[in-house]
Amino acid sequence: MNTADKQMLKVALRNGVLFTVILLVISYFKNGLINYKWIPLWFLFFAGTGALRYYYQNKKTNE
């Protein structure tokens, strides 16, 4: 695994955890309860979008 892949993985994990926690807190304050069944889906979505954003920004700078 090269350094670009490690950096993309780090960005994806940070993005997934950060925005999942933010959405979880917002959901808790709105509904008063935590719906745990959506957490894996939120994490995968935010991690995937973070990795895609990093990939396209990195691709743009290398061109």
C-alpha positions as CSV (number, residue, x, y, z in Angstrom):
1,M,0.0,0.0,0.0
2,N,1.6,3.3,-1.1
3,T,1.4,6.6,0.8
4,A,-1.5,8.0,-1.4
5,D,-3.6,4.9,-0.5
6,K,-2.8,5.2,3.2
7,Q,-3.7,8.9,3.1
8,M,-7.0,8.2,1.3
9,L,-7.9,5.5,3.9
10,K,-7.1,7.9,6.7
11,V,-9.3,10.6,5.2
12,A,-12.1,8.1,4.6
13,L,-12.1,6.8,8.1
14,R,-11.9,10.3,9.7
15,N,-14.7,11.6,7.4
16,G,-16.8,8.6,8.2
17,V,-16.4,8.7,11.9
18,L,-16.7,12.5,12.2
19,F,-19.9,12.9,10.2
20,T,-21.5,9.8,11.6
21,V,-21.0,11.2,15.1
22,I,-22.4,14.6,14.0
23,L,-25.4,13.0,12.4
24,L,-25.9,10.8,15.5
25,V,-25.9,13.8,17.8
26,I,-28.3,15.8,15.6
27,S,-30.6,12.7,15.4
28,Y,-30.4,12.3,19.2
29,F,-31.4,15.9,19.9
30,K,-34.2,15.8,17.3
31,N,-35.8,12.5,18.3
32,G,-34.5,11.9,21.8
33,L,-33.3,8.5,21.0
34,I,-30.5,6.8,19.0
35,N,-31.4,4.6,16.2
36,Y,-28.4,2.2,16.0
37,K,-29.4,0.4,12.8
38,W,-28.5,3.4,10.6
39,I,-25.0,3.9,11.9
40,P,-23.2,1.4,9.6
41,L,-25.0,2.9,6.6
42,W,-24.1,6.5,7.6
43,F,-20.5,5.5,8.1
44,L,-20.2,3.8,4.8
45,F,-21.8,6.7,3.0
46,F,-19.6,9.4,4.6
47,A,-16.4,7.3,4.3
48,G,-17.1,6.6,0.7
49,T,-17.8,10.3,-0.1
50,G,-14.7,11.3,1.8
51,A,-12.5,8.9,-0.1
52,L,-14.1,10.0,-3.5
53,R,-13.5,13.6,-2.7
54,Y,-9.9,13.0,-1.8
55,Y,-9.3,10.9,-4.9
56,Y,-10.7,13.5,-7.3
57,Q,-8.9,16.4,-5.6
58,N,-5.6,14.4,-5.6
59,K,-6.2,13.4,-9.2
60,K,-6.7,17.0,-10.2
61,T,-3.5,18.2,-8.5
62,N,-1.4,15.5,-10.3
63,E,-2.6,16.5,-13.7
